[in-house]
Amino acid sequence: MSKSAPPPVDPQPGVRPLTDREFEKISRLAYEKFGLELKPGKQELVSARLGKKVRAAGFRSFEQYYQSVVADSTGESLIQLIDALTTNFTDFMREPAHFDFLRNEALAGWAKRDRVRIWSTACSTGEEPYSIAFALLDALGNASRPRLEIVATDISSRALQHAHRGIYQAARLANLPAAWQRAFLLRGDGKWQGQYRVKPEVAGLVQFRRLNLIEPFSHPEPFSVILCRNVMIYFDRPTQQKLVRQLASQLEPGGYLLIGHSESLTGIDHPLSYVRPTIYRRSGS
């Protein structure tokens, strides 16, 4: 009896729909590695955002994609997965009340300080730490540059590369005063028309590093201010509590923690004092 010919190979195979089991495995991986909570209602979002990666890599199923991520010893596939699942929305001077607070109130306590250290914990493509630099330089003057140190971290290598370049489309600068654009940015011409670059002497105030906030972390010196804005919305309550306590341990006495306006520390056990909505302070002076 002769063998039948194998079925023809589809040169562009389709991807099988995301199953409940696959969603569960991806959700567990995202939670264990990044603290990201993907509830059952997020299945369609996961399918849409990861489906592009599954197709681009030529996989037939989300299971194959999942296995490739787990097997990647470099960890880069995990970072790409979290990039796809989270929204890295940011802007210059986002939630401006925080920058007004830094300029108008926090600075008063730093007048005689030799150094002010600020940490932007989820800096994305750099708009937040550069906004901090602009606001403080405008308030203190260029002579204050040796006193300022801004640490900016993010889990995404791709976002950090963008941030380190410090180049932005003109449309992204809409919230910056015109005087700040002239003082702190270089306007491109020729092929760079319509783009702006942060001046080197300003960009030099910011140290970019990769960091996963749900992993243990420490810094050699405490910070005067830590901004952790619009990050905890992705975490469940136990992860939020662990993170807040770790962040509090990195503040100097009298230092401030700033969180996003869609976030709250209500119901979280922490050692910080409430100052006003989204602003908390470590005791001491």
N, C-alpha and C positions, 0 to 999 in steps of 0.2 A: 504494500500500500504506500503510495507516494505521499510525501509530506506536502502540506499546503504551503503556499508562499506566505511570508510574513506580511502583516498589514503595512501599507505605506506609512512612512514617517511624516508627520505634519511638520513642515519646516518652521512654522511659527505656532507652536502649541499654546493653547489657552491655559489660563490658570484656574485651577479648581477653586470654588468658593471657600471662603474661610469657614471652617467648622467650629462648633462650640469647643471641641477639645483643643484645637489649635489656638483659639482665642484665649483659652484658659492658660495654656503653656506660655504664650507671649505675655499675657498679663502678669503671670507669676515671675517671669524673667525681669520684666520692667520694674516690678515692685522690689524684688530682691537686690537688683543691681543699682537702681536709681531712686527707689522710694516712690515711684510713679504709680498712683492708684488708678487702674482702669476698671471701672465698674461695668456690669453687663450691658448697660445702655450704650457703651462706647464701641460695641462690636463693629458697627457700620463705619465709624471713623477709622478704626484700626485697619479694616479691610481696604478702605479708600487710600489711606496714606501709605500703608506698607505694600499695597498691591503694585504700586509703581516700581518699587524696589524688586519685588518678586519677578515681575515681567522683565525688567531691565537686566536682571541676572540670568534670565532664561530658565527659572525654576517652574515646575509644573504645579507646585502647591506651596502653601504657607508653611507646611511642615518642613519641606526641603529648605526653605529660607531660614526658618528657625534653627534647624540643625547646622546650617552654615555659620550663623551668628555665634552659636554656642562653641563651635569648633575653631573660631578665629582667635588664636592665641594673642594677637596684637591688641585686641579689644576695640579696634577701630570700627568693626561692624556693629558693636553694641552702641558706640557713640552715634553712628549714623542712624540706628534704630531710634534712639531717643530724640535725635534731631527731627526725625520724621513725625514722631508722635506728639511733640510739644510745639507750642506756638511761640517762636522767638520774636514776639512783637516788642519793639522798643522805639524810643524816640528821644531826641534831645530835649532836656528839661521836662521830661514826663513827670506828672504829678508835681507841679512847680512849688507847691507849698513846702515841700521838703527842702528845696534849695533856698527858699526864703528863710526857713528856720535856720539853716546852716549859716547864712549870711548875717541875719539880723539878731539871732539869739545865741547860737552855739559859739560863734566867733568871739563873743564878749569874754568867754572864759578861757580863750586861748591867747589872749593878748601878749602874755609874757612867756609863752611856751617856746622852747627851742625847736620843737618839731610837732607836727600834727599828722597822725596816721589815720587814713580812712580806707575802708575795705568795701568794695563793690562786689558782692558775693556771686552774683549771676549777671555778669556784665554783657552777655550776648555779643553784639557786634560793636560795642564800645561807646555807644551814645551816653550811657549813664556815667562812667568814670570821667569821660571828657567833659560832660556837663558840670561835674563836681569841680574839675580843674578850672573851668572857665569862671564859675561862680566865685570860687575862692580867690583866684587871681584878680578878678574885677574888684572884689572887696578889699583885698590886702595889698594889691600892687605887685608888679613883677619882682620887686626886691624880696618878696616872701617865698620865692620858688625854692630856695634851699630848705625852708621849714616844712614844706609839704611833701608827703609821700602817700601815693594812692596805689593800693593793691587791687587789681581787678581779676576775678577768676570766673571761669565758666567750665561746664563739662564738655562743651562742644569745641573740638579742635578747629572745625570750619569757621565757627563764629569768632574764635580767638584770632585766626589768621586775618579775617576782615578787620577786626578791631585794631590789631597791631599795625595794619597798613594805614589806618586813620583817614581813609578817603571816602567821601560821601557825596551823593548827588545833591544839587542845590535845593531840591524840593524837600530834602530831609532836614534842612536848616530853618524851616519856617518859624519855629518857636524861639530861635535865637535872636536877641537884639542885633540890629545892624552893626552897632559899635563892637559887639563881641565878635562878629564875623570878621571884621577888619582887624581886630586885635589878635585873634587866636587862630585864624585860618588863612591859608594861601589859596587864592583863586586860580583855577587852572585855565589855560588857554590852548589853542590848537586842538590836538586830539583830546585834551583834557577839559575842553570847554564844558561848562555846566557842572563841573565837579570841584570840590574843595578838599584840601588836605590840612589836617591839624599841624600847626607849626611844630618843628622838631623840638624846640625848647619847651613847648607845652606838653607834647606827647611824651617827653622824657620824664615827666612827673609820674607817669602811670606804668606800673609793672604788671604785665599780663602773665597769668599762670593758669594751667588747667587744674581743676579741682572738682571732685564729686562730693557734694555736700552731705550725702548720707554715709560716707566713709569717715573714719576717724581723721581729724585734722587738728593741726596746731600751728601757731605762728611764733616766731622767736620773741616778738614784742606785742603788747596789747594795742588795741586801736581806740582812737578817740570816738569814731563813729563807724558803725557797720550798717550798710544798706542791704537788706535781704527782701527785695520787693517783688511781689507777684511770682514767688517761687513756691511758697507753702500751699498755694491753692491746688497744686498737683499731688500733695502728700496727704496721707491719712493722719488722724490725730496722734497716734503713738510716734510716728516719724516727725511730725511737727514739734512735739514736745522735746524729743531728743535733740533735734536741730536747734531749737531756741536755747536750750540749756548749754549746748556747745558754743553757740554764738555768744551767749552771755559771759562765758568763761574767757572769751577772747577780747572782752572790753576792758579798758582801764577803769579804775574807780571814777564815777561821774560820766562815763562814756555813754553814748546813745545808740540804740538800735532803732532803725527805721524800717517799717514793713509797708507793704502795698495797701492802697486804700480799699481794696476788696478783701483784705485780710484782717484778722483779729487774733489776739492772744487770749480771748475769753475762754475759760475752761482749760487752759494750759497752765500747768504748774511751773513757774519760773521765778527767778530771783530779782526780776527787774521791777522798777516802779513806773507806774503809768504817768506820762506827762500830758499827752493829749492824744486824740485818735491817731493811730499808726506810729506814735513816737513813745519809746520807753527808755528808761535810764537806769544804769547800774548805780547802786548807792556808793557814796564816798565823794571825794572831791580832789 
